[in-house]
Amino acid sequence: ATGAVMAGLVYQFARILYSQQASSELQMTRLIGRSAEVSVAIPSNGVGQVSVSLAGERTEHVARSKDGRAVARGTEVVITALRGDSVVVEVRT
């Protein structure tokens, strides 16, 4: 009887944890069109890093420039697309 009660408690706890999960893919799509700042310079045809605020939280993402040009640290950019686990950015004009 004790085992059945404990199993029920563990099941309820697992259900609560499962319901709290969020899809990171869904969150990533919300980045498109957002302004960001280059925190690690993006070399020509290479990858760097951008910092973006979303829902009051600041996150860092691996980034590539849309046209393959180098982008200096501190430059204001716009996220235009997602490519795998990185974002594609272009310099804000």
Stockholm file with secondary structure:
# STOCKHOLM 1.0

chainA/1-93         ATGAVMAGLVYQFARILYSQQASSELQMTRLIGRSAEVSVAIPSNGVGQVSVSLAGERTEHVARSKDGRAVARGTEVVITALRGDSVVVEVRT
#=GR chainA/1-93 SS CHHHHHHHHHHHHHHHHHHTCCCHHHHHHTTTTCEEEEEECBCTTSEEEEEEEETTEEEEEEEEETTSCCBCTTCEEEEEEEETTEEEEEECC
#=GC SS_cons        CHHHHHHHHHHHHHHHHHHTCCCHHHHHHTTTTCEEEEEECBCTTSEEEEEEEETTEEEEEEEEETTSCCBCTTCEEEEEEEETTEEEEEECC
//
